[in-house]
């Protein structure tokens, strides 16, 4: 029986953790290893502060610096969740910028004549740099150190709203990682069935859109009519940062179940006219806020056009993760326009029953409607109209409310088509009432669409979607 992605993820993490700790123990062998309580009690806090200060003081040469960073990292990996939070608070509270030095540097800068202030900027900049930045940079020099910092930030993110110091630490760490993960440093690779098994295991564990259920499922996604591309960083060669799964088909796909059907015939890639991007997964929570997706899609389109000149259409088959949540809230708040008179008539014609907002909420919550052909057809019209409204008109901070829509529209795509019964899995039912969406990347219009969206928040839509909105 194939292992589940959840089991794969656990075993991968256990093996990686053991490997990293073994390497770091060897690196720190020249140092006396303090005994740190997993929850970081008062005595352990003092020991960790001394370790952190030793890293910042940076006495000795490069070998000593690597040993100290490895020792501190090994101490962190041995902590409980409570201990890790306490560790992060120690780093945030004790090794930020010196307020007095910042105040003095600011006063000196402001005291200079305006025409000489450029000369005072270096001193002010140095005062603003937290001592812990030097500590964090030392991990760049040790094996798996960059991955350690990415995971450290992932541990930090749930806590950043608790104190301003933790928020400042996160900002520093994000800026550091953004420099290290500049798009110029990243490598695009094609993943195949012949890629290392450890890497394939990670893809199964990291897939966030459509769960990879088994090795057979994965092999289907890596067949001759499929492609899987991923970005890698040189310091994390076996850790994909983001990956996209592509199906080479004829015509724009409208059902993810059909697309992932392991028994479906294999298409001839050389005769396919359409590339469908059906899953894009970010894999590293610690790199949140550092975007690779827009570059990934552009690079993948270039790769596919080079390999298959016959491809004319580039489209997604995308989830709509926020639709049901938005719709439930609209119904609960009593928002107008949820069910138009035409929607009620259509539903009654198909089912013989009346429907109001309360009925709609109950039907959607129960989920059994998907097994009733009459209700499936009766709900198509109102739900497709509401979904179009959600994607095109609903905003959050002057941007589309749906996160996937924000991503593709900001990259120059247009809302091409809504796909009723596009994802009939339990997840598709819960998130979007089975509806998926095709975002079309029309190569001649990408730049114009991107500029209009960036300047005015304009959402480019097809005539089909505009027709659904008009009802």
C-alpha positions in Angstrom: 0.0 0.0 0.0 1.3 3.4 -1.0 2.3 5.7 1.9 0.1 8.7 2.5 1.5 12.3 1.9 1.1 12.9 5.6 3.2 9.9 6.6 5.8 10.9 3.9 6.0 14.4 5.3 6.6 13.2 8.9 9.2 10.7 7.9 11.0 13.2 5.6 11.1 15.7 8.5 12.4 13.1 10.9 15.2 12.0 8.5 16.2 15.6 7.6 16.3 16.6 11.3 18.5 13.7 12.3 20.8 14.4 9.4 21.1 18.1 10.1 21.7 17.6 13.8 24.3 15.0 13.1 26.2 17.4 10.9 25.9 20.3 13.3 27.0 18.2 16.3 30.2 17.3 14.3 30.7 21.0 13.4 30.4 22.1 17.1 32.5 19.2 18.4 35.2 21.7 19.6 32.8 23.5 21.9 31.4 22.4 25.2 27.7 21.7 24.6 25.4 23.2 27.3 22.4 21.2 28.5 19.3 23.2 27.4 15.9 22.4 28.8 13.4 21.8 26.0 11.0 24.5 27.3 13.9 26.9 28.0 13.8 27.5 31.8 15.6 30.4 33.4 18.9 28.6 33.6 18.7 27.5 29.9 17.7 31.1 28.9 21.0 32.4 30.4 22.9 29.7 28.5 21.2 30.5 25.2 21.9 34.2 25.7 25.6 33.5 26.2 25.5 31.3 23.0 23.8 34.1 21.1 26.2 36.7 22.4 29.2 34.5 21.4 27.9 34.3 17.9 27.5 38.1 17.7 31.0 38.8 19.2 32.5 36.6 16.5 35.8 35.9 18.2 38.3 33.8 16.3 38.1 32.8 12.7 35.6 31.3 10.3 35.9 27.8 11.7 35.0 29.1 15.2 32.0 31.1 13.8 30.7 28.0 12.0 31.0 26.0 15.1 29.1 28.5 17.3 26.3 28.9 14.7 26.0 25.1 14.5 25.9 24.7 18.3 23.2 27.4 18.6 21.2 25.8 15.8 21.5 22.4 17.3 20.3 23.8 20.6 17.2 25.3 18.8 16.3 22.1 17.1 16.2 20.3 20.4 13.5 22.6 21.8 9.8 22.0 22.3 7.3 24.4 20.7 7.2 26.4 23.9 11.0 26.4 24.0 11.3 27.7 20.5 8.9 30.6 21.2 11.0 31.4 24.3 14.2 31.2 22.1 12.7 33.7 19.6 11.7 36.1 22.3 15.2 36.0 23.7 16.6 36.9 20.3 14.0 39.6 19.7 14.2 41.2 23.2 17.9 41.2 23.8 19.7 41.8 20.4 17.7 44.5 18.7 19.2 47.9 17.7 20.6 49.9 20.6 18.0 52.7 21.2 20.6 55.1 22.6 22.9 54.5 19.6 20.0 55.1 17.2 19.0 58.3 19.0 22.5 59.6 18.9 23.0 58.8 15.3 19.7 60.3 14.3 20.5 63.5 16.2 23.9 63.7 14.5 22.4 63.1 11.1 19.7 65.8 11.7 22.4 68.3 12.9 24.1 68.2 9.6 23.3 70.8 6.9 20.9 69.3 4.4 23.5 69.3 1.7 25.8 67.1 3.9 23.3 64.6 5.1 24.2 62.0 2.5 27.6 61.7 4.3 25.8 61.0 7.6 23.6 58.1 6.2 26.2 55.3 6.7 26.5 56.0 10.4 22.7 56.1 10.8 22.3 52.9 8.8 24.9 51.1 11.0 23.1 52.2 14.2 19.8 50.8 12.8 21.2 47.3 12.2 20.3 44.9 15.0 23.2 42.9 16.4 21.2 39.7 15.8 21.5 40.3 12.1 25.1 39.3 12.3 24.1 36.2 14.1 21.5 35.2 11.5 24.0 35.7 8.7 26.3 33.2 10.2 23.9 30.4 9.3 24.5 31.1 5.6 28.0 29.5 6.1 27.0 26.2 7.5 25.3 23.1 5.9 21.5 23.4 5.8 21.9 26.8 7.5 19.7 28.7 4.9 17.0 26.1 5.3 17.3 26.4 9.0 16.6 30.1 8.8 13.6 29.6 6.5 12.1 27.1 9.0 13.0 29.5 11.9 10.9 32.2 10.2 8.1 29.7 9.8 8.2 29.0 13.5 8.2 32.8 14.1 5.3 33.8 12.0 2.5 32.6 14.3 3.8 34.8 17.1 4.7 38.1 15.4 1.5 39.8 16.5 2.3 39.2 20.2 5.1 41.8 20.6 6.6 44.6 18.5 10.0 43.0 19.0 9.0 39.8 17.4 7.5 41.8 14.5 10.8 43.6 14.1 12.7 40.3 14.1 10.4 39.0 11.4 10.9 42.1 9.3 14.7 41.7 9.6 14.6 38.0 8.8 12.3 38.5 5.8 14.6 41.2 4.4 17.6 38.9 4.8 15.8 36.0 3.1 14.5 38.2 0.3 18.1 39.2 -0.5 19.3 35.5 -0.5 16.3 34.3 -2.5 16.4 37.0 -5.2 15.0 35.6 -8.5 18.5 35.9 -10.1 19.8 33.2 -7.7 17.0 30.7 -8.4 17.2 27.7 -10.8 14.2 26.4 -12.8 14.3 22.6 -13.0 12.0 20.1 -14.7 11.0 17.3 -12.3 10.5 13.8 -13.9 9.7 10.3 -12.7 13.5 9.7 -12.8 14.3 12.5 -10.3 15.6 11.4 -6.9 13.1 9.6 -4.8 13.7 11.9 -1.9 12.7 14.9 -4.0 9.6 13.1 -5.3 8.6 12.4 -1.7 8.8 16.1 -0.9 6.6 17.0 -3.9 4.0 14.6 -2.6 4.2 16.1 0.9 4.2 19.7 -0.3 1.4 19.6 -2.9 -1.1 22.0 -1.4 -3.8 22.3 -4.1 -4.8 18.8 -5.2 -3.4 16.1 -2.9 -1.2 13.5 -4.4 -2.8 10.3 -3.2 -0.2 7.7 -4.1 2.9 7.0 -6.1 0.6 6.0 -9.0 -1.1 9.4 -8.8 2.3 11.1 -8.9 3.5 9.0 -11.8 0.4 10.0 -13.7 1.3 13.7 -13.1 4.8 13.1 -14.5 3.7 11.2 -17.6 4.7 12.2 -21.1 1.8 14.6 -21.5 2.5 16.4 -18.2 5.3 18.6 -17.0 6.3 19.7 -13.5 8.6 22.7 -13.0 10.1 23.9 -9.8 12.3 26.8 -8.6 15.4 25.8 -6.4 18.0 27.8 -4.5 21.6 26.6 -4.8 21.9 26.4 -1.0 18.7 24.2 -0.8 19.2 21.9 -3.8 16.7 19.3 -2.7 14.0 21.7 -1.5 11.7 23.0 -4.1 10.6 26.6 -3.3 7.5 26.6 -5.5 6.3 24.2 -8.2 3.7 24.2 -11.0 2.0 21.2 -12.5 1.1 21.4 -16.2 -1.1 19.2 -18.4 -0.7 19.3 -22.2 -4.2 18.9 -23.7 -6.4 20.0 -26.5 -8.8 22.8 -25.5 -9.1 24.4 -22.1 -9.8 21.8 -19.4 -12.8 22.3 -17.1 -12.7 19.4 -14.7 -9.7 18.6 -12.4 -11.1 15.1 -11.8 -10.9 14.4 -15.6 -7.5 16.0 -15.7 -6.2 13.7 -12.9 -7.9 10.6 -14.1 -5.2 7.9 -14.0 -7.2 5.8 -16.5 -7.6 8.6 -19.1 -5.7 8.1 -22.4 -2.3 9.9 -22.7 -2.3 12.8 -25.1 0.4 13.3 -27.7 2.3 16.4 -26.5 3.4 17.3 -30.0 -0.3 17.5 -31.1 -1.6 19.3 -28.0 -2.6 23.0 -28.4 -3.1 24.0 -24.8 -1.0 24.0 -21.6 -3.1 23.9 -18.4 -1.5 25.1 -15.2 -3.6 23.1 -12.7 -1.6 23.3 -9.5 0.8 25.9 -8.1 2.2 25.2 -4.6 4.5 27.3 -2.4 6.4 24.9 -0.2 8.3 27.0 2.3 6.1 28.9 4.9 9.2 30.7 6.0 9.4 32.5 2.7 5.9 34.0 3.0 5.9 37.5 1.5 8.7 36.6 -1.0 7.1 36.1 -4.3 8.3 33.7 -7.0 5.1 32.7 -8.7 5.0 35.5 -11.3 8.5 34.7 -12.4 7.8 31.0 -12.4 4.8 31.2 -14.8 6.7 33.4 -17.3 9.7 31.0 -17.2 7.5 28.0 -17.6 5.7 29.5 -20.6 9.0 30.2 -22.2 10.2 26.6 -21.6 7.0 25.1 -22.9 6.9 27.3 -26.1 10.5 26.2 -26.7 9.8 22.5 -26.4 6.3 22.5 -28.0 5.9 25.2 -30.7 2.4 23.9 -31.3 1.1 25.2 -28.0 -1.2 28.2 -28.7 -3.1 28.6 -25.4 -1.9 28.9 -21.8 -4.5 28.7 -19.2 -5.0 27.6 -15.6 -7.6 25.4 -14.0 -7.7 27.1 -10.6 -9.4 26.7 -7.3 -11.5 29.5 -5.8 -10.6 28.9 -2.1 -12.5 31.8 -0.6 -15.9 31.6 -2.5 -17.9 29.5 0.0 -16.5 31.4 3.0 -17.5 34.7 1.4 -20.9 33.4 0.3 -21.7 32.0 3.8 -20.9 35.4 5.3 -23.1 37.2 2.8 -26.0 35.0 3.6 -25.4 35.3 7.3 -25.2 39.1 7.1 -28.4 39.3 5.0 -26.7 40.9 2.0 -29.1 41.8 -0.8 -29.0 40.2 -4.2 -28.0 36.7 -3.1 -31.0 35.1 -5.0 -32.5 36.9 -7.9 -36.1 36.2 -8.9 -34.8 34.4 -11.9 -32.7 32.2 -9.7 -35.8 31.2 -7.6 -37.8 30.4 -10.8 -34.9 28.3 -12.2 -34.5 26.3 -9.0 -38.2 25.6 -8.8 -38.4 24.6 -12.4 -35.6 22.1 -11.9 -36.5 20.7 -8.5 -40.2 21.5 -8.0 -39.3 23.3 -4.7 -39.0 26.9 -3.6 -35.7 28.3 -2.3 -34.7 31.3 -0.2 -31.4 32.4 1.4 -31.9 30.2 4.4 -32.6 27.2 2.2 -29.5 27.9 0.2 -27.3 28.1 3.3 -28.8 24.8 4.6 -28.3 23.0 1.2 -24.7 24.1 0.9 -23.8 23.2 4.4 -25.4 19.7 4.1 -23.5 19.0 0.9 -25.8 16.3 -0.3 -27.0 18.4 -3.2 -24.1 17.2 -5.3 -25.8 13.7 -5.4 -29.2 15.1 -6.6 -29.1 16.0 -10.4 -32.1 18.3 -10.1 -30.5 20.3 -7.3 -27.2 20.3 -9.2 -28.9 21.9 -12.2 -31.1 24.2 -10.0 -28.1 25.6 -8.2 -25.9 26.1 -11.3 -27.4 29.5 -12.3 -27.3 31.3 -8.9 -24.0 29.9 -7.8 -22.2 30.7 -11.0 -23.5 34.3 -10.9 -22.5 34.7 -7.3 -19.0 33.2 -8.0 -18.5 35.6 -10.9 -19.4 38.5 -8.7 -17.0 37.3 -6.0 -14.1 36.9 -8.4 -14.6 40.1 -10.4 -16.3 42.6 -8.1 -15.5 41.7 -4.4 -12.5 43.5 -3.1 -10.1 43.3 -0.1 -7.9 46.4 0.3 -8.7 47.4 -3.3 -7.6 44.0 -4.7 -9.7 40.9 -5.5 -10.9 39.2 -2.4 -9.8 35.7 -3.6 -6.1 35.1 -3.1 -5.7 32.9 -6.2 -7.4 35.6 -8.3 -5.1 38.3 -6.9 -2.1 36.2 -7.9 -3.1 35.4 -11.5 -4.7 38.8 -12.3 -1.6 40.6 -11.0 0.4 38.5 -13.4 -1.6 39.6 -16.4 -4.2 36.9 -16.8 -7.9 37.4 -17.5 -10.9 35.6 -16.0 -11.8 33.4 -18.9 -14.4 30.9 -17.8 -16.1 29.5 -14.7 -16.3 25.7 -14.6 -19.4 24.2 -12.9 -18.6 20.9 -11.3 -14.9 21.6 -11.9 -13.8 20.0 -8.6 -16.3 17.6 -7.1 -14.0 16.4 -4.3 -14.9 17.1 -0.7 -12.4 20.0 -0.7 -13.9 21.5 -3.9 -17.4 21.2 -2.4 -16.4 22.9 0.8 -14.3 25.7 -0.7 -16.1 26.7 -3.9 -19.3 24.6 -4.3 -17.4 22.6 -7.0 -16.7 25.7 -9.2 -13.3 26.2 -10.7 -12.0 29.0 -12.9 -9.8 29.2 -16.0 -7.5 32.2 -16.0 -6.2 32.8 -19.5 -2.7 34.0 -20.2 -3.1 35.5 -23.6 0.6 36.3 -24.5 -0.3 39.4 -26.5 -2.4 40.9 -23.7 -0.4 39.9 -20.5 1.5 43.2 -20.2 -1.6 45.3 -20.9 -3.7 43.4 -18.4 -1.0 43.6 -15.8 -0.6 47.3 -16.2 -4.4 48.0 -16.0 -4.6 45.8 -12.9 -1.6 47.4 -11.2 -2.8 50.9 -12.0 -6.5 50.8 -11.6 -7.3 47.3 -10.1 -9.1 46.6 -13.3 -10.1 42.9 -13.7 -10.0 41.7 -17.3 -12.8 39.3 -18.1 -14.1 37.4 -21.1 -17.4 38.1 -22.7 -18.7 34.8 -21.2 -17.9 35.9 -17.7 -19.4 39.3 -18.3 -22.6 37.6 -19.5 -22.8 35.6 -16.3 -22.5 38.8 -14.2 -25.3 40.4 -16.1 -27.4 37.4 -15.2 
